[in-house]
Amino acid sequence: MSSSVERRSNPTAWAAFWFALAGLVLMPIPLFIGLILGGALSVIAAVLAVIALLKGLARSGKGIAPVVFAAIFIALTWGGISVGGGTIW
């Protein structure tokens, strides 16, 4: 057994996951509050997801699962915003 522990998680991927989830949850708030909060968090999550994906691919695919879920949450948030989420009362 090796004394060094191999790190399997990808913290950037988890940050993208949580930012995307928060954006999805906040997006339906009306009067442009959801648009600003949910939209901003989803953009931050998208940037983090790209960085996490590149890190995960460099480590032969380890830690990519949260990035996939983050991408789904980001797509749902942007889809919701495109049909009026966060703006309509």
C-alpha positions as CSV (number, residue, x, y, z in Angstrom):
1,M,0.0,0.0,0.0
2,S,1.3,3.4,-1.0
3,S,1.8,6.1,1.6
4,S,0.5,8.8,-0.8
5,V,-3.3,8.8,-1.2
6,E,-4.4,9.3,-4.8
7,R,-7.0,12.1,-5.0
8,R,-10.0,10.9,-7.0
9,S,-12.3,13.9,-6.7
10,N,-12.3,17.0,-8.9
11,P,-13.1,20.0,-6.6
12,T,-13.7,22.3,-9.7
13,A,-16.3,19.8,-10.9
14,W,-18.1,19.9,-7.6
15,A,-18.0,23.7,-7.5
16,A,-19.5,23.7,-11.0
17,F,-22.2,21.2,-9.9
18,W,-23.2,23.3,-6.8
19,F,-23.2,26.6,-8.7
20,A,-25.3,25.1,-11.5
21,L,-27.8,23.6,-9.0
22,A,-28.1,26.9,-7.2
23,G,-28.7,28.7,-10.5
24,L,-31.4,26.2,-11.4
25,V,-33.1,26.6,-8.1
26,L,-33.0,30.4,-8.1
27,M,-33.9,30.9,-11.8
28,P,-37.8,30.7,-11.3
29,I,-37.8,33.8,-8.9
30,P,-39.9,36.4,-10.7
31,L,-39.3,40.1,-11.5
32,F,-35.8,39.6,-13.1
33,I,-34.3,38.5,-9.7
34,G,-34.1,34.9,-11.0
35,L,-32.7,36.0,-14.3
36,I,-29.9,37.9,-12.6
37,L,-29.1,35.4,-9.8
38,G,-29.8,32.2,-11.7
39,G,-28.3,33.4,-14.9
40,A,-25.1,34.7,-13.3
41,L,-24.6,31.5,-11.3
42,S,-25.1,29.4,-14.4
43,V,-22.6,31.3,-16.3
44,I,-20.0,30.9,-13.5
45,A,-20.9,27.2,-13.4
46,A,-20.4,26.9,-17.2
47,V,-16.9,28.4,-16.9
48,L,-16.0,26.1,-14.0
49,A,-17.5,23.1,-15.9
50,V,-15.2,23.7,-18.8
51,I,-12.2,24.0,-16.6
52,A,-13.2,20.9,-14.6
53,L,-13.8,18.9,-17.8
54,L,-10.3,19.7,-19.0
55,K,-8.8,18.8,-15.7
56,G,-10.8,15.5,-15.6
57,L,-9.8,14.6,-19.2
58,A,-6.1,15.3,-18.2
59,R,-6.5,12.8,-15.4
60,S,-8.0,10.1,-17.7
61,G,-11.6,10.9,-17.0
62,K,-11.6,11.0,-13.2
63,G,-14.1,13.3,-11.6
64,I,-16.2,14.0,-14.7
65,A,-19.5,12.9,-13.4
66,P,-20.3,16.1,-11.5
67,V,-19.5,18.0,-14.7
68,V,-22.1,16.1,-16.6
69,F,-24.8,16.9,-14.0
70,A,-23.7,20.5,-13.9
71,A,-24.0,20.7,-17.7
72,I,-27.6,19.3,-17.4
73,F,-28.5,21.9,-14.8
74,I,-26.9,24.7,-16.8
75,A,-28.9,23.6,-19.9
76,L,-32.2,23.5,-17.9
77,T,-31.5,26.9,-16.4
78,W,-30.7,28.5,-19.8
79,G,-33.7,26.8,-21.3
80,G,-35.9,28.1,-18.5
81,I,-34.6,31.6,-18.9
82,S,-35.2,31.4,-22.7
83,V,-38.9,30.7,-22.1
84,G,-39.3,33.5,-19.6
85,G,-38.1,32.1,-16.3
86,G,-37.1,34.7,-13.8
87,T,-38.9,37.5,-15.7
88,I,-42.6,36.6,-15.6
89,W,-44.6,37.0,-12.4
